[in-house]
Amino acid sequence: METGGKFYTMKGSLFLFTSLAVLGLTSCSALKEIQELINPTPPQTSTRSSVKQKEQRKLFPIEQKGKYGYINNMGKILIPPVFDQVKNFSEGLAAVKIGERWGYINETGEIVIKPEFDSVLGFSQGLAPVKKVAQRWSYINKDGEIVIQPQFEDAAYFSEGLARVTIDGNWGYIDRTGKIVIQPEYGGQTGRGFFVGELAAVRIGAGYEYGYIDQTGEVVIEAKYDFAGDFVDGLGRIQIIDRWGYIDKTGKEVITAKFEFSQDFSEGLAAVKINDKYGYIDALGNRVIQPSYDFAGKFSEGLAEVRIDDKYGYINAANEMIIEPEFDNAFAFSNGIAEVWVEGKKGYIDKIGRFVWNLSD
């Protein structure tokens, strides 16, 4: 997920550098771990559920001869590759780059918001953060009208009615009218700080400790963690020194922080790292898939990407290898297909490993 600004605290940068050093700069699994830390899945835009999920995708970006378009999950080109860069669809619109500027298209490929922005994010709850050259971040509606004026150093997606913005180097939160409802006095890693389950993980105070605030800005879980993630299925992923575990919404540590690394729960399971190998636990902390992989991702549509040596494949929740490890990189399934990479080329496969968009297309 991309975020608007480039604000990092010195301690935040130090933390990221230390994490890279600990995880190993040349390790593919280390890069996946860092990506999950600083660049996680955006929260869903609906306020009806506290579970963080990807919006099911209908259209998928592809590249041909240096231009970008979109295919459906059968591999058919629905929007020809005529754009200089593209992003994923969200709420029926996708950001596309024409020349040096970004605009938005609908699912038929029609330009519905003209390209006039220097930087953009996707739509969430009807609004999208955008930035013009020499201006600060603002928000537009689906008609392209600026509804929250340029004033933020950084801006992010709306989640549960609130969006994280940066003012004078600190995080605060606005509602969909642009009103500041939580004063800017927090911090954290880029790509984090969304409200999920009515709580947001933020860095509180001068130290680099994370806690949780509610939608009034009140600290409801003490800031004492080296990292804190979103609550998923009632559990929040936390780091204490160099070990990872999970807490509930009262702050009780329900799965002891004893893992070398961990992922958020997805489809009832979470990937954890034990003795430099990955397996999966359930919500009670029981090992359901023994640690035997060099990396393990989140389950999506019944499958999870795992790495053996330097190749990725996919397993199911019964630990059966459904798609053999043959990819240099692999990502979660959405609407029946998943993005995979081989020798620097991107393709899409279905759930039995057949290419619906070939690496050579």
C-alpha positions in Angstrom: 0.0 0.0 0.0 1.3 3.4 -0.8 0.9 6.3 1.5 1.1 9.9 0.7 4.0 11.5 2.5 7.5 10.5 3.4 7.6 11.4 7.1 9.8 9.2 9.2 11.0 9.8 12.7 14.7 9.3 13.4 13.7 6.5 15.7 11.4 5.0 13.1 14.2 4.9 10.6 16.5 3.4 13.1 13.9 0.7 13.9 13.5 -0.1 10.2 17.3 -0.2 9.7 17.7 -2.5 12.7 14.9 -4.7 11.5 16.6 -5.1 8.1 19.9 -5.9 9.8 18.3 -8.5 12.0 16.2 -10.1 9.3 19.0 -10.2 6.7 19.3 -7.8 3.8 19.7 -10.5 1.1 16.9 -12.8 2.3 13.6 -12.9 0.2 11.7 -13.8 3.3 13.3 -10.8 5.1 12.0 -8.5 2.4 8.6 -10.0 2.7 8.7 -9.4 6.5 9.8 -5.8 6.1 7.0 -5.3 3.4 4.4 -6.6 5.9 5.8 -4.2 8.6 5.8 -1.0 6.6 3.5 -1.8 3.6 0.6 -3.9 4.8 -2.7 -4.6 3.2 -5.0 -1.6 3.3 -8.0 -1.9 5.6 -11.3 -2.6 4.0 -13.5 0.4 3.4 -16.7 -1.0 4.8 -17.4 -0.1 8.4 -19.6 -3.2 8.9 -16.8 -5.5 9.9 -13.6 -5.0 12.0 -11.8 -7.7 10.0 -9.2 -6.3 7.7 -9.6 -7.8 4.2 -8.7 -7.0 0.7 -11.5 -5.7 -1.6 -12.2 -8.5 -4.1 -10.7 -7.4 -7.3 -12.5 -7.7 -10.7 -9.6 -6.2 -12.8 -5.9 -6.8 -12.5 -3.0 -4.7 -13.8 -0.9 -6.0 -16.7 2.0 -4.6 -18.8 2.6 -4.8 -22.5 5.5 -3.1 -24.2 5.9 -0.5 -21.4 2.2 0.4 -21.2 -0.3 -0.7 -18.6 -3.9 -2.0 -18.8 -6.2 -4.5 -17.0 -7.4 -8.0 -17.4 -10.2 -9.9 -15.8 -9.7 -13.1 -13.8 -10.0 -15.2 -17.0 -7.0 -13.4 -18.5 -9.0 -11.4 -21.0 -7.9 -7.8 -21.6 -10.8 -5.5 -20.7 -8.9 -2.2 -20.6 -6.1 -2.0 -23.2 -2.6 -1.2 -22.0 -2.4 2.5 -23.0 -1.4 4.0 -19.6 2.1 4.9 -18.3 1.4 3.5 -14.9 -1.7 2.1 -13.0 -2.9 1.2 -9.6 -5.4 -1.3 -8.4 -9.1 -0.6 -8.5 -10.9 0.5 -5.4 -14.6 1.3 -5.1 -14.9 1.0 -8.9 -12.2 3.5 -9.8 -8.4 3.1 -10.5 -5.7 5.7 -10.6 -3.8 5.8 -13.9 -0.8 7.8 -15.0 -0.8 9.6 -18.4 2.5 11.4 -19.0 3.5 12.9 -15.7 0.1 13.2 -14.1 -2.4 10.9 -12.4 -6.1 10.7 -12.9 -8.8 8.0 -12.5 -10.7 5.6 -14.8 -13.8 3.5 -14.3 -14.1 -0.2 -14.9 -14.8 0.4 -18.6 -11.5 2.3 -19.0 -13.2 5.7 -19.3 -11.3 8.6 -17.8 -13.7 10.0 -15.2 -11.3 12.2 -13.3 -8.8 14.0 -15.5 -5.0 13.5 -14.9 -3.9 16.6 -13.0 -2.4 15.2 -9.8 1.3 14.6 -8.9 0.5 11.8 -6.4 -2.7 9.8 -5.6 -4.1 7.0 -3.5 -7.1 4.8 -4.0 -10.7 5.5 -3.0 -12.0 4.5 0.4 -15.4 5.4 1.8 -16.0 7.6 -1.3 -12.9 9.8 -0.9 -9.3 9.6 -2.2 -6.1 11.5 -1.1 -4.5 13.4 -3.9 -1.6 15.9 -4.2 -0.8 18.5 -6.9 2.7 19.8 -7.5 3.7 22.4 -4.9 0.6 21.7 -2.9 -0.2 19.6 0.2 -2.4 16.6 0.3 -6.2 17.0 0.0 -9.2 14.6 -0.7 -11.4 14.4 -3.7 -14.8 12.7 -4.2 -15.6 10.4 -7.2 -16.6 13.4 -9.3 -13.0 14.7 -8.9 -14.1 17.6 -6.7 -11.8 18.7 -3.9 -13.9 18.2 -0.8 -11.2 18.5 1.9 -8.7 21.3 1.0 -4.9 20.9 0.6 -3.4 21.1 4.1 -1.8 17.9 5.1 1.9 16.8 4.9 0.7 13.2 4.5 -2.7 11.6 4.0 -4.0 8.1 4.0 -7.1 6.0 3.5 -10.3 6.3 5.4 -11.2 3.4 7.7 -14.2 3.3 9.9 -15.0 6.9 9.1 -11.6 8.4 10.0 -8.4 9.0 8.0 -4.9 9.4 9.4 -3.3 12.7 8.3 0.1 14.3 9.2 0.2 17.9 10.5 3.5 19.4 11.8 5.1 16.0 11.7 2.5 14.3 13.9 -0.5 12.0 13.2 -4.0 13.1 13.8 -7.4 11.9 12.4 -10.1 13.7 10.4 -13.6 12.7 9.6 -15.1 12.7 6.1 -15.9 16.5 6.3 -12.2 17.2 7.0 -12.8 18.1 10.6 -9.9 17.1 13.0 -11.5 14.7 15.5 -8.3 13.5 17.0 -5.6 16.1 17.5 -2.2 15.4 15.8 0.0 14.1 18.6 0.9 10.5 17.5 3.3 8.8 15.2 4.2 5.4 13.7 5.4 3.6 10.6 4.3 4.7 7.2 1.3 2.6 6.1 0.0 2.0 9.6 -2.4 3.7 12.0 -5.7 2.8 10.5 -8.8 2.2 12.7 -9.8 -1.4 12.6 -12.3 -2.7 15.2 -12.6 0.9 16.6 -8.9 0.9 17.7 -5.8 2.2 16.0 -2.2 1.3 16.8 0.0 4.4 17.1 3.3 5.5 18.6 2.5 7.5 21.7 4.8 10.0 23.4 8.5 10.7 22.9 9.6 7.1 23.0 9.2 4.6 20.2 6.5 2.6 21.9 3.2 1.6 20.5 -0.2 1.5 22.1 -3.8 1.8 21.0 -6.3 4.7 20.9 -10.0 4.7 20.4 -11.9 6.9 18.1 -11.9 9.8 20.6 -8.2 9.7 20.9 -8.2 8.1 24.3 -5.3 5.7 25.0 -7.1 2.4 25.8 -4.1 0.0 25.7 -0.9 1.3 27.2 2.0 2.2 25.0 4.6 -0.4 25.8 5.2 -2.3 22.6 8.0 -2.1 20.1 5.4 -2.7 17.4 1.6 -3.1 17.3 -0.6 -4.1 14.4 -4.3 -4.0 13.6 -6.8 -6.1 15.5 -8.0 -9.0 13.3 -10.5 -11.4 14.6 -10.1 -9.8 18.0 -6.3 -10.2 18.2 -3.6 -7.6 17.7 -0.1 -8.5 16.7 2.5 -7.0 19.0 6.3 -7.0 19.4 8.2 -7.0 22.7 11.9 -6.4 22.2 12.6 -9.2 19.5 9.7 -11.5 20.1 6.1 -11.4 18.7 2.8 -12.4 20.1 -0.9 -11.3 20.3 -3.1 -9.4 22.6 -6.8 -9.0 22.9 -8.7 -5.7 23.1 -8.2 -5.4 26.8 -4.5 -5.5 26.3 -4.2 -9.0 27.7 -1.4 -11.1 26.1 -3.4 -14.1 25.0 -0.6 -15.7 22.8 2.8 -15.2 24.5 5.3 -13.1 22.6 7.7 -15.9 21.8 7.9 -15.9 18.1 10.7 -14.6 15.9 8.2 -13.0 13.6 4.5 -13.2 13.0 1.7 -12.2 10.6 -1.8 -11.0 11.2 -4.5 -13.7 11.4 -6.3 -14.6 8.2 -9.0 -17.2 7.8 -8.4 -18.4 11.3 -4.6 -18.9 11.1 -1.5 -16.8 11.5 2.0 -17.5 10.1 4.7 -17.5 12.8 8.5 -17.9 12.7 10.1 -20.4 15.0 13.8 -21.4 14.9 14.1 -19.6 11.5 11.2 -21.5 9.9 7.6 -20.7 9.4 4.5 -22.5 10.4 0.9 -21.6 11.4 -1.0 -21.2 14.7 -4.7 -21.0 15.4 -6.3 -18.3 17.6 -5.6 -20.3 20.7 -1.8 -20.3 19.9 -1.8 -24.0 19.0 0.5 -25.1 16.2 -1.6 -26.4 13.4 1.1 -26.4 10.7 4.6 -27.2 11.9 7.4 -24.7 11.1 9.0 -26.0 7.9 8.9 -23.1 5.4 11.4 -20.4 4.7 8.6 -17.9 4.5 4.8 -18.2 4.9 2.2 -15.6 4.0 -1.5 -15.0 4.9 -4.3 -17.3 3.8 -6.6 -15.9 1.2 -9.4 -17.8 -0.5 -8.1 -21.0 1.1 -4.5 -20.8 0.0 -1.3 -19.2 1.3 2.0 -18.6 -0.4 5.0 -20.4 1.2 8.6 -20.4 0.3 10.9 -23.4 0.2 14.6 -22.5 -0.5 14.2 -19.7 -3.1 10.9 -20.7 -4.7 7.2 -19.9 -3.7 4.2 -22.2 -4.0 0.8 -22.4 -2.3 -0.6 -24.6 0.5 -4.0 -25.1 1.9 -5.0 -25.1 5.5 -4.4 -28.8 5.7 -0.8 -28.1 4.8 -1.1 -29.8 1.4 1.0 -28.3 -1.4 -1.6 -27.3 -3.9 0.7 -25.4 -6.3 4.3 -26.5 -6.4 7.1 -24.0 -5.5 8.3 -22.7 -8.8 7.9 -18.9 -8.5 10.4 -16.3 -7.6 7.7 -14.3 -5.8 4.0 -14.9 -5.1 1.1 -13.0 -3.6 -2.3 -13.6 -2.2 -5.3 -14.8 -4.2 -8.1 -12.5 -5.1 -11.2 -13.4 -7.1 -9.6 -16.7 -8.0 -6.2 -15.6 -9.3 -2.8 -14.6 -7.8 0.1 -12.5 -9.0 3.4 -14.4 -9.4 6.8 -13.5 -10.7 9.5 -15.5 -12.5 12.8 -14.0 -13.7 11.5 -10.5 -13.4 8.3 -11.1 -15.3 4.8 -10.9 -13.8 1.9 -13.3 -14.5 -1.3 -14.5 -12.9 -2.2 -18.0 -12.0 -5.5 -19.7 -11.0 -5.9 -22.0 -8.0 -4.5 -25.0 -9.7 -1.4 -23.1 -10.9 -2.4 -22.6 -14.5 -1.4 -19.2 -16.0 -4.3 -17.1 -17.0 -2.0 -14.3 -17.9 1.3 -15.7 -19.2 4.7 -14.3 -18.2 5.4 -13.8 -21.9 2.1 -12.0 -22.8 
